[in-house]
Amino acid sequence: MRTLKTFILFIFIATGVVAQDAVKDTTYWKVSGQASVNFSQVSFSHWAGGGKNSVSGVGLFDMNAIYQKNKIQWSNTLKSGYGLLKEEKGQAVKTDDKLEVNSKLGVQLKNEKLLFSSFANFLTQFADGYKYPNTTDKISTFFAPAYLTIASGIDYQPSEKLSLFITPISGKFTFVTDEELSAAGAFGVEPGKKARAEMGATLKGEFKTPVMKNVNLATTLSLFSNYFNNPQNIDVNWDIAVNMKINDYLSANLLTNLVYDHDILVPVDDEGNTGRRIQLKQLFGVGLSYKF
């Protein structure tokens, strides 16, 4: 644990030194982002085929800030989303909830396609989560869980479309700050504890490309193996985003997220039983969009 903490402290110090110079000189920054709001509504009146009145909405906000000067490259991304669905007189239920921050600092090596990089990834959610229709006992909330992964290694970038980062030493932290969820030992954290630390190897691939006119694909795959606890059980987090631009203010978004973590037990039935499962989330929406 002491070695892991020293390694993390070194990364933060190195990043802070470069960050001070980057903040002073803003001419090398490239900032972009997209905000979108997607709505859907269904209404019935004496409809012979049956159905339920419903309304739903999802808000998405992504932002990128990239610093490039000489051999220094520092990329930062924010990905967030929140959505609700309400059917007739029923209560509103959550359909999307994500807050993710990424930061990667790299120094170009003699081979221009290779960088020595350090990165940090933080992932949590905004609001309480429930196994509906039960809204009494929450199964997740803000910072329960929260995940922090920090690593240094080699980043292979053959083009602007592809990045492949690999490191034999990385730290992964799982936080469960909610008292009830901590006491229950949720998300692989020991009952009564608020955090769990792991050390292992990380492989992260990022790919983005135009598919056709006004259609862009971006995907990120992260793999983590814990050296000291069943290293063969690899944690997987795979995001795919397809953004389709209709015009300057209308867009369609298809988002999928696949997660597998051997330490996380998820509900598998209505009787309270849990098990290890591949988690999959998919979202499709059409609505207002603004890029900057």
DOMI-156638 format. One record per atom (N, C-alpha, C): z negated, y negated, x negated; residue in three letters. Coordinates in steps of 0.2 Angstrom, whole numbers, plus 5000, padded with zeros to 4 digits. Example, Ala and Ser with C-alpha at 12.3 -4.5 7.8 and 13.67 -1.06 7.14 Angstrom:
496150284934ALA 496150224938ALA 496150164934ALA 496550114936SER 496450054932SER 496150004936SER 
//
This chain:
500050064996MET 500050005000MET 500049944996MET 499649944990ARG 499649884986ARG 500349874983ARG 500649924981THR 501349914978THR 501849884983THR 501749904989LEU 502249884994LEU 502049804996LEU 501449784996LYS 501249714997LYS 501549674991LYS 501449694985THR 501649664979THR 502449654979THR 502749704981PHE 503549704982PHE 503749654987PHE 503449644993ILE 503549604998ILE 503449534996ILE 502849524992LEU 502649454990LEU 503249424985LEU 503449474981PHE 503949454976PHE 504549424980PHE 504749464985ILE 505349444989ILE 505349374992ILE 504749364995PHE 504649294998PHE 504649244993PHE 504349254987ILE 504349194982ILE 505049184980ILE 505449234979ALA 506049224976ALA 506549184982ALA 506449204988THR 506849174993THR 506549104994THR 505949084993GLY 505749024994GLY 505948974989GLY 506048994983VAL 506348954977VAL 507048934979VAL 507448984981VAL 508148964982VAL 508148924989VAL 507748934994ALA 507748905000ALA 507648824999ALA 507148804994GLN 507048734993GLN 507648704990GLN 508048734986ASP 508648704984ASP 509148694989ASP 509248744993ALA 509748754999ALA 509548695004ALA 508948685006VAL 508748635011VAL 508948565008VAL 508848555002LYS 509048484999LYS 509748464999LYS 510248514999ASP 510948504999ASP 511248545005ASP 511448505010THR 511648525016THR 512448535016THR 512748515011THR 513448515011THR 513748585011THR 513348635009TYR 513648705008TYR 513448745014TYR 513148715019TRP 512948755025TRP 513548765030TRP 513548815033LYS 514048825039LYS 513648855045LYS 513548815050VAL 513148835056VAL 513648845062VAL 513448895065SER 513848915071SER 513448945076SER 513648955083GLY 513248985088GLY 513548995094GLY 513249025099GLN 513549035106GLN 512949045110GLN 513049005116ALA 512549015121ALA 512949035128ALA 512649085131SER 513049105137SER 512549125143SER 512749115149VAL 512349135155VAL 512749175160VAL 512649235161ASN 513049275165ASN 512649295172ASN 513049285177PHE 512749295184PHE 513149345188PHE 512749385192SER 513149425197SER 512749425203SER 513049435209GLN 512749425216GLN 513149475221GLN 512749515225VAL 513049555230VAL 512649545236VAL 513049535242SER 512749515248SER 513049555253SER 512649585258PHE 512949625264PHE 512649605270PHE 513049615275SER 512849595282SER 513249645287SER 512849685290HIS 513049745294HIS 513649785291HIS 513549795285TRP 514049835281TRP 514049905282TRP 514549935285ALA 514550005287ALA 514450055281ALA 514650035275GLY 514550075269GLY 513950075266GLY 513450025268GLY 512750025265GLY 512749985259GLY 512149975256GLY 512049935250GLY 511449885251GLY 511349865245LYS 510749815244LYS 510949745242LYS 510649695245ASN 510849625242ASN 510449625235ASN 510749595231SER 510449585224SER 510749525221SER 510349495216VAL 510649445212VAL 510349455205VAL 510749445200SER 510449455193SER 510749405188SER 510449395183GLY 510649345178GLY 510449365171GLY 510849345166VAL 510649355159VAL 510849295155VAL 510349275151GLY 510449225146GLY 510449245139GLY 511049225135LEU 511049255128LEU 511149195124LEU 510849195118PHE 510949145113PHE 510949175106PHE 511449155102ASP 511549185095ASP 511749125091ASP 511449125085MET 511549065080MET 511649095073MET 512049065069ASN 512149085062ASN 512149025058ASN 511849035052ALA 511748985047ALA 511849015040ALA 512448995037ILE 512649025031ILE 512648975025ILE 512348985020TYR 512348945014TYR 512748975008TYR 513248945006GLN 513648975000GLN 513748924995GLN 513548934989LYS 513648894983LYS 513648934977LYS 514248924973ASN 514348964967ASN 514149034968ASN 513749064965LYS 513549134966LYS 513049154971LYS 512749104974ILE 512249104979ILE 512549114986ILE 512249164990GLN 512449174997GLN 511849185001GLN 511749145006TRP 511149155010TRP 511349145017TRP 511249205021SER 511449205028SER 510849215032SER 510849185038ASN 510349185043ASN 510649195050ASN 510349235054THR 510549245061THR 509949255066THR 510049225072LEU 509649225077LEU 509949255083LEU 509749315086LYS 509949345092LYS 509449345097LYS 509549325103SER 509049325108SER 509449335115SER 509049365120GLY 509349375126GLY 508749395131GLY 508849365137TYR 508349385142TYR 508749385149TYR 508549435153GLY 508849445160GLY 508449475165GLY 508549455171LEU 508149485177LEU 508649505183LEU 508449555187LEU 508749575192LEU 508249575198LEU 508549555204LYS 508149555210LYS 508549585216LYS 508249635219GLU 508549665225GLU 508149655231GLU 508549625236GLU 508249605243GLU 507549575242GLU 507049615245LYS 506349585245LYS 505949615239LYS 506249655235GLY 505949685229GLY 505749635224GLY 505349655219GLN 505149605214GLN 505649605209GLN 505749545205ALA 506149545200ALA 506049595194ALA 506549625191VAL 506349675186VAL 506749645180VAL 506549665174LYS 506849645168LYS 507449685166LYS 508049655164THR 508649695162THR 508749685155THR 508549635152ASP 508649625145ASP 508049585142ASP 507949595136ASP 507349555132ASP 507349575125ASP 507649525121LYS 507649535114LYS 507649465110LYS 507249475105LEU 507149415100LEU 507249445093LEU 507749435089GLU 507949455083GLU 508149405078GLU 507849405072VAL 507949355066VAL 508149395060VAL 508649375057ASN 508849415051ASN 508949355045ASN 508749375039SER 508949325034SER 509049375027SER 509649355024LYS 509849395018LYS 510049345013LYS 509749355007LEU 509849305001LEU 510249354996LEU 510849334993GLY 511149374988GLY 511349324983GLY 511449364977VAL 511649334971VAL 512249374968VAL 512849344967GLN 513449384966GLN 513349404959GLN 513549474958LEU 513549504951LEU 514249494948LEU 514349524942LYS 514949524938LYS 515549544942LYS 515449594946ASN 515949624951ASN 515849574957ASN 516349534959GLU 516249484964GLU 516149514971GLU 516249584972LYS 516149614978LYS 515449644979LYS 515049634973LEU 514349664973LEU 513849604973LEU 513349604977LEU 512849554976LEU 512149594976LEU 511649564972PHE 510949584972PHE 510649544978PHE 510449574983SER 510249544989SER 509549564991SER 509149524994SER 508549534998SER 508649515005SER 508349555009PHE 508449535016PHE 507749555020PHE 507749515026ALA 507149525030ALA 507449525037ALA 507149575041ASN 507349585048ASN 506749585053ASN 506749545058PHE 506149535062PHE 506449545069PHE 506049595073LEU 506349615080LEU 505749615084LEU 505749585090THR 505249595095THR 505549575102THR 505149555107GLN 505349535114GLN 504949485116GLN 505149455122PHE 504849395125PHE 504249405129PHE 504349455134ALA 503949465140ALA 503749535140ALA 503249545145ASP 502949615147ASP 503549655149ASP 503449725147GLY 503949775150GLY 503549825154GLY 503849855159TYR 503549905163TYR 504049965164TYR 503750015166LYS 504150075169LYS 504150065176LYS 504650035179TYR 504750015186TYR 504750075190TYR 504450075196PRO 504150025200PRO 503450005198PRO 503150035193ASN 502450025191ASN 502449955187ASN 502149905190THR 502149835187THR 501349825185THR 500949875185THR 500249865184THR 500149875177THR 500349935174ASP 500249955167ASP 500849935163ASP 500849885159LYS 501349865154LYS 501449915149LYS 502049925147ILE 502149975141ILE 502449945135ILE 502549875136SER 502749835130SER 502649765131SER 502549715126THR 502549645127THR 502649615121THR 502649545121PHE 502749505115PHE 502349535109PHE 502649545103PHE 502349575097PHE 502049645098PHE 502249675103ALA 501949745104ALA 502549785108ALA 503049805105PRO 503049815097PRO 503449755094PRO 503249745088ALA 503649695083ALA 503849735077ALA 504449725074TYR 504649765068TYR 504849715063TYR 504549725057LEU 504749685051LEU 505049735046LEU 505649725043THR 505849765038THR 506049715032THR 505849735026ILE 505949685020ILE 506249735015ILE 506749715011ALA 507049755006ALA 507449715001ALA 507549744995SER 508049714990SER 508449774988SER 509049754986GLY 509549804984GLY 510249784983GLY 510749824983ILE 511449804982ILE 511849794988ILE 512149744989ASP 512549724994ASP 513349724993ASP 513649774995TYR 514449784994TYR 514749744999TYR 515149694997GLN 515549655002GLN 516349645000GLN 516749695002PRO 517449695000PRO 517849645003PRO 517549625009SER 517949565013SER 517449535017SER 517649485021GLU 517249445025GLU 517049485031GLU 517449535033LYS 517249585038LYS 516749635038LYS 516649655031LEU 516249715030LEU 515649695025LEU 515049725026SER 514449715022SER 514149785022SER 513949815016LEU 513649875016LEU 513049865011LEU 512449865014PHE 511849855010PHE 511449915009PHE 511249935003ILE 510849995001ILE 510249984997ILE 509750004998THR 509150004993THR 508650064993THR 508450084988PRO 507950144988PRO 507250124989PRO 507150054989ILE 506450034991ILE 506449984996ILE 506149995001SER 506049945007SER 505449955011SER 505149905014GLY 504549905018GLY 504749895025GLY 504449935029LYS 504549935037LYS 503849925040LYS 503749875044PHE 503049865047PHE 503149865055PHE 502749905058THR 502749905065THR 502049875068THR 502149825072PHE 501549785074PHE 501449795082PHE 500849815084VAL 500649815091VAL 499949775092VAL 500049715093THR 499449665094THR 499149665100THR 499449695105ASP 499049705112ASP 498549755112ASP 497949735114GLU 497349775114GLU 497449845117GLU 497749845123GLU 497849905127GLU 498349955124GLU 498849925122LEU 499349965119LEU 499149995112LEU 498749955109SER 498549975102SER 498050035103SER 497550025108ALA 497150075109ALA 497450145111ALA 498050135114ALA 498450195117ALA 498850225111ALA 498850195105GLY 499250225100GLY 500050215101GLY 500250165104ALA 500950155106ALA 501350135100ALA 501950165101PHE 502550145096PHE 502350175089PHE 501950225088GLY 501850255082GLY 501250235078GLY 500950175081VAL 500350155077VAL 499750195079VAL 499350205074GLU 498750245075GLU 498250205080GLU 498050245085PRO 497550215090PRO 497050175087PRO 497050115090GLY 496550065088GLY 496750015082GLY 497350035079LYS 497549995074LYS 498149945077LYS 498249895073LYS 498749845075LYS 499349845072LYS 499349885066ALA 500049885062ALA 500049955059ALA 500649965057ARG 500850025053ARG 501350005048ARG 501250025041ALA 501650015036ALA 502050075033ALA 502650075032GLU 503050125029GLU 503450105023GLU 503550145018MET 504050135013MET 504550185012MET 505150165011GLY 505750215011GLY 506350175009GLY 506950215010ALA 507550195009ALA 507950165015ALA 508350115014THR 508650075019THR 509450075018THR 509850085023LEU 510550075023LEU 510750035029LEU 511049975027LYS 511249935033LYS 512049915032LYS 512349925037GLY 513049915037GLY 513249865043GLY 513649815041GLU 513849765046GLU 514649755046GLU 514949755052PHE 515649745052PHE 515849705058PHE 516349655057LYS 516549615062LYS 517349605061LYS 517649605067THR 518349595067THR 518649575073THR 519249535073PRO 519549525080PRO 519949595082PRO 519849605088VAL 520149665091VAL 520849655094VAL 520949595097MET 521549565100MET 521349495101MET 521849455103LYS 521749385104LYS 521249375109LYS 520749335107ASN 520149305111ASN 519649365112ASN 519749425108VAL 519249475109VAL 518949495102VAL 518349485101ASN 518049505094ASN 517449555095ASN 517449595090LEU 516949655089LEU 516549645083LEU 515849655084ALA 515349645079ALA 514849705080ALA 514749745074THR 514249795075THR 513849805069THR 513249825070THR 512749825064THR 512349895065THR 512349935060LEU 512049995059LEU 511449995054LEU 510850005056SER 510350005051SER 509950075051SER 509850105045LEU 509550175044LEU 508950165040LEU 508450195041PHE 507850195037PHE 507550265037PHE 507350285031SER 507050345030SER 506350335026SER 505750365029ASN 505150355027ASN 504950405021ASN 504850385015TYR 504750435010TYR 504150485011TYR 503650455014PHE 503050495014PHE 502850525021PHE 503350525026ASN 503150555032ASN 503850575035ASN 504050635034ASN 504650665037ASN 505250625035ASN 505450625029PRO 505950585027PRO 506650605030PRO 506650665033GLN 507250695036GLN 507350665043GLN 506850635046ASN 506950605052ASN 507050525051ASN 507750515052ILE 507950445050ILE 507950395056ILE 507650345055ASP 507650285061ASP 508350255061ASP 508550255067VAL 509250225068VAL 509250165073VAL 509550115071ASN 509650055076ASN 510350035075ASN 510750035081TRP 511450025081TRP 511649975086TRP 511849915084ASP 512049865089ASP 512849865089ASP 513149855095ILE 513849845096ILE 513949785101ILE 514349735099ALA 514449675103ALA 515149665103ALA 515449655110VAL 516149645111VAL 516149575115VAL 516449525112ASN 516449455115ASN 517149445117ASN 517249425123MET 517949415126MET 517949345129MET 518349305126LYS 518449235128LYS 518949225133LYS 518749195139ILE 519249185144ILE 519549125144ILE 519149065143ASN 519349005141ASN 518848965137ASN 518848895137ASP 518348865133ASP 517648875136ASP 517548885142TYR 516948885145TYR 516748955149TYR 517249005149LEU 517049065152LEU 517149125147LEU 516749175147SER 516749225143SER 516449285146SER 516649345143ALA 516349415145ALA 516049445139ALA 515449475140ASN 515149505134ASN 514949575136ASN 515049625131LEU 514849695132LEU 514349705126LEU 513749725127LEU 513249735122LEU 512949805123LEU 512949845117THR 512549905118THR 512049905112THR 511549945113ASN 511049955108ASN 510750025108ASN 510850065103LEU 510550135102LEU 510050135097LEU 509450165099VAL 508850165095VAL 508650235095VAL 508450265089TYR 508050325088TYR 507550315083TYR 506850325085ASP 506350325080ASP 505850385081ASP 505850425077HIS 505450485078HIS 504650475079HIS 504450415077ASP 503750405078ASP 503550375085ASP 504150355089ILE 504050325096ILE 504150375101ILE 503650385105LEU 503650425111LEU 503750385117LEU 504350405121VAL 504550365127VAL 504350405133VAL 504250375139PRO 504250405145PRO 504850445147PRO 504750505149VAL 505350555151VAL 505350575158VAL 504750565162ASP 504750575169ASP 504250535173ASP 504250545179ASP 503750505183ASP 503050535183ASP 502950585179GLU 502250615179GLU 501850595173GLU 502150545169GLY 501750515163GLY 501850555157GLY 502350605157ASN 502450635151ASN 502950595146ASN 502850605140THR 503250575135THR 503550615130THR 504050595126GLY 504450635121GLY 504850595117GLY 505150625112ARG 505550585108ARG 506250585111ARG 506650535111ARG 507250525114ARG 507650475111ARG 508350485111ILE 508750425109ILE 508750375115ILE 508650315113GLN 508550255118GLN 509250215118GLN 509550205124LEU 510150175124LEU 510150115129LEU 510350055127LYS 510450005132LYS 511149975132LYS 511349955138GLN 512049935139GLN 512049875143GLN 512349815142LEU 512449765146LEU 513149735146LEU 513349715152PHE 514049685153PHE 513949625157PHE 514249575155GLY 514149515160GLY 514749465159GLY 514949425164VAL 515449375164VAL 515049315166VAL 515249255163GLY 514849195165GLY 515049135160GLY 514649085160LEU 514749025157LEU 514549035149LEU 514949005145SER 514849015138SER 515048945134SER 514648935129TYR 514748875125TYR 514648895118TYR 515148875114LYS 515148895106LYS 515148825103LYS 514748825097PHE 514748775093PHE 514748795085PHE 
//
